[in-house]
Amino acid sequence: MSFILLDESGDLGFDFSKKGTTNYFLITFLFTSNKRAVEKCVERTYLTLRKKFKRKGGILHAYKEKPVTRRRFFRYLLEKDCKVLTVYLNKKKVYTKLQNEKPVVYNYVTNILLDRIFSKKLVPLDQKIELIASKKETNKFLNENFKNYLRLQVRNIHKIDLEISIKTPFEERALQGVDFVSWAIFRKYEFADDTYYKLIKEKIVEESPLFP
């Protein structure tokens, strides 16, 4: 069985005069046949924090952690059999008519990534495949629309029945792993900081702009 873990970085706001609005938005896939291996990277990293700082809560967030924690996690991840695929979006190049259709843009970008991963056969297509997305949206209708849209696209184009679930990083620890990866790539574009990107670059099989 193959697992595709999905997370995003940045936001889909287009009011650039508003504080906190990002210039870039990206969606990242971390895919592996051994989800438990990614979970163990998270658990090992967190265990160090719990022992040293008596930390509670059980959740790692890349943007909140100290540099030593981030480096430790990436060192663990490099030992695992997993790959990364990402699409980044310079929001200033997004067509005006799409700027008010955030769910449409999100679904569209995710589908592009799925199309690439299946077209290039980056995961075995003769095995069961599950996409696990990090839960950002609380609207049940939008979540169901996301799942139904992707299932239909994948089934029609690639003849694959894709299992899709949306979970929180607490429910699915492996999502904390893709959070670190997505955050590292995002910093390269948003802040011209490739410090952490370089730590996981060898795992990236494709990194493409949506609107060049």
C-alpha positions as CSV (number, residue, x, y, z in Angstrom):
1,M,0.0,0.0,0.0
2,S,1.2,3.5,-0.8
3,F,0.4,6.7,1.2
4,I,0.4,10.2,0.0
5,L,0.6,12.8,2.8
6,L,-0.5,16.3,1.9
7,D,0.1,19.6,3.6
8,E,0.1,23.3,2.5
9,S,2.1,26.4,3.3
10,G,1.2,30.0,2.8
11,D,-2.3,31.2,2.4
12,L,-4.7,31.8,-0.5
13,G,-5.5,35.5,0.4
14,F,-4.9,38.0,-2.3
15,D,-5.1,41.3,-0.4
16,F,-1.4,42.0,-0.3
17,S,-1.9,45.2,1.7
18,K,-3.1,43.0,4.6
19,K,-0.4,42.1,7.1
20,G,0.4,38.4,7.0
21,T,-0.7,37.7,3.5
22,T,1.9,35.6,1.8
23,N,3.3,36.0,-1.7
24,Y,3.4,32.3,-2.3
25,F,1.2,29.3,-1.7
26,L,2.3,25.7,-2.1
27,I,1.0,22.2,-1.7
28,T,3.4,19.4,-0.9
29,F,3.1,15.6,-1.1
30,L,5.3,13.3,0.9
31,F,4.7,9.8,-0.4
32,T,5.9,6.5,1.0
33,S,4.9,2.8,1.2
34,N,5.8,3.0,4.9
35,K,3.7,5.6,6.7
36,R,4.8,4.2,10.1
37,A,8.5,5.1,9.3
38,V,7.4,8.8,9.0
39,E,5.5,8.6,12.2
40,K,8.6,7.2,13.9
41,C,10.6,10.3,12.8
42,V,8.0,12.5,14.4
43,E,7.9,10.4,17.6
44,R,11.7,10.3,18.0
45,T,11.9,14.0,17.5
46,Y,9.1,14.7,20.0
47,L,10.6,12.2,22.5
48,T,13.8,14.3,22.7
49,L,11.7,17.4,23.5
50,R,9.7,15.6,26.1
51,K,12.8,14.3,27.9
52,K,14.8,17.5,27.7
53,F,12.0,20.1,28.2
54,K,9.2,18.0,29.7
55,R,7.1,19.1,26.9
56,K,3.4,18.0,26.6
57,G,0.9,18.0,23.9
58,G,2.4,15.6,21.4
59,I,2.3,17.9,18.3
60,L,5.2,19.3,16.4
61,H,4.8,22.4,14.3
62,A,7.8,23.3,12.1
63,Y,7.4,27.1,12.3
64,K,7.3,26.9,16.1
65,E,10.3,24.6,16.7
66,K,13.9,25.5,17.4
67,P,16.5,25.0,14.7
68,V,18.0,22.0,16.5
69,T,14.6,20.3,16.5
70,R,14.0,20.9,12.8
71,R,17.5,19.6,11.9
72,R,17.0,16.5,14.0
73,F,13.7,15.7,12.3
74,F,15.1,16.1,8.8
75,R,18.1,14.0,9.8
76,Y,15.7,11.2,10.8
77,L,13.6,11.6,7.6
78,L,16.6,11.3,5.3
79,E,17.1,7.8,6.6
80,K,13.6,6.8,5.4
81,D,12.3,5.6,2.0
82,C,10.1,8.5,1.0
83,K,9.9,11.2,-1.7
84,V,8.5,14.7,-2.1
85,L,6.6,16.4,-4.8
86,T,5.5,20.1,-4.6
87,V,3.8,22.7,-6.7
88,Y,4.3,26.4,-5.7
89,L,2.1,29.3,-6.7
90,N,3.2,32.9,-7.0
91,K,-0.1,34.4,-6.1
92,K,0.5,37.6,-8.0
93,K,0.3,35.6,-11.2
94,V,-3.0,34.1,-10.4
95,Y,-5.8,35.1,-12.8
96,T,-8.1,37.7,-11.2
97,K,-11.2,35.5,-11.8
98,L,-9.7,32.7,-9.7
99,Q,-8.8,34.9,-6.7
100,N,-12.3,34.6,-5.3
101,E,-12.4,30.9,-5.8
102,K,-10.0,29.6,-3.2
103,P,-11.5,26.1,-2.9
104,V,-11.3,25.8,-6.7
105,V,-7.7,26.8,-6.7
106,Y,-6.8,24.4,-3.9
107,N,-8.6,21.5,-5.5
108,Y,-7.0,22.3,-8.9
109,V,-3.4,22.5,-7.5
110,T,-3.9,19.2,-5.6
111,N,-5.2,17.5,-8.7
112,I,-2.2,18.6,-10.7
113,L,0.1,17.0,-8.1
114,L,-1.9,13.8,-8.2
115,D,-1.8,13.7,-12.0
116,R,1.9,14.0,-12.0
117,I,2.5,11.4,-9.3
118,F,0.3,8.9,-11.2
119,S,1.5,9.8,-14.7
120,K,5.1,9.3,-13.7
121,K,4.2,6.2,-11.7
122,L,6.0,7.5,-8.7
123,V,3.9,5.1,-6.6
124,P,2.9,1.6,-7.5
125,L,-0.4,1.8,-9.4
126,D,-1.3,-1.8,-8.8
127,Q,-1.6,-1.3,-5.0
128,K,-4.0,0.4,-2.8
129,I,-3.3,4.2,-2.5
130,E,-4.5,6.5,0.2
131,L,-4.2,10.3,0.2
132,I,-4.2,11.8,3.7
133,A,-4.7,15.5,3.7
134,S,-4.0,17.8,6.7
135,K,-7.3,19.2,7.9
136,K,-7.5,23.0,7.4
137,E,-11.1,23.5,6.4
138,T,-13.9,23.0,9.0
139,N,-16.6,23.3,6.4
140,K,-17.9,19.7,5.8
141,F,-19.3,20.6,2.4
142,L,-15.9,21.9,1.2
143,N,-14.2,18.8,2.6
144,E,-16.5,16.5,0.8
145,N,-16.3,18.5,-2.4
146,F,-12.5,18.2,-2.2
147,K,-12.6,14.4,-1.8
148,N,-15.3,13.9,-4.4
149,Y,-13.6,16.1,-7.0
150,L,-10.2,14.3,-6.6
151,R,-11.7,10.8,-6.6
152,L,-13.6,11.6,-9.8
153,Q,-10.6,13.1,-11.6
154,V,-8.3,10.2,-10.6
155,R,-10.8,7.6,-11.5
156,N,-11.6,9.2,-14.9
157,I,-8.1,9.9,-16.0
158,H,-6.0,7.2,-14.4
159,K,-8.6,4.5,-13.6
160,I,-7.5,4.4,-10.0
161,D,-9.8,4.2,-7.0
162,L,-8.1,6.6,-4.6
163,E,-8.9,6.4,-0.9
164,I,-9.0,9.9,0.6
165,S,-9.1,11.0,4.2
166,I,-8.8,14.4,5.9
167,K,-7.3,14.3,9.4
168,T,-5.7,16.6,11.9
169,P,-1.9,16.3,12.7
170,F,-3.0,15.0,16.1
171,E,-5.0,12.2,14.6
172,E,-2.4,11.3,12.0
173,R,1.1,12.0,13.2
174,A,2.7,11.4,9.8
175,L,1.1,14.7,8.8
176,Q,3.5,16.5,11.1
177,G,6.3,15.2,9.0
178,V,5.0,16.6,5.7
179,D,4.4,19.9,7.6
180,F,8.1,20.1,8.2
181,V,8.9,19.4,4.6
182,S,6.3,21.9,3.2
183,W,7.5,24.6,5.6
184,A,11.1,24.1,4.5
185,I,10.3,24.5,0.8
186,F,8.0,27.4,1.5
187,R,10.8,29.4,3.2
188,K,12.9,29.1,0.1
189,Y,10.3,31.0,-1.9
190,E,8.7,33.3,0.6
191,F,11.8,34.4,2.5
192,A,14.7,33.4,0.1
193,D,15.9,31.1,2.9
194,D,17.0,27.7,1.7
195,T,18.6,26.6,5.0
196,Y,16.2,23.8,5.7
197,Y,15.3,23.2,2.1
198,K,18.9,22.0,1.5
199,L,18.5,19.4,4.2
200,I,15.7,17.6,2.3
201,K,16.5,18.6,-1.3
202,E,17.6,15.0,-2.1
203,K,14.1,13.7,-1.3
204,I,12.4,16.1,-3.8
205,V,11.6,14.4,-7.1
206,E,9.7,17.4,-8.6
207,E,9.3,21.1,-7.6
208,S,7.3,23.1,-10.1
209,P,5.6,26.5,-10.4
210,L,1.9,26.5,-11.3
211,F,1.9,29.8,-13.2
212,P,5.6,30.3,-14.4
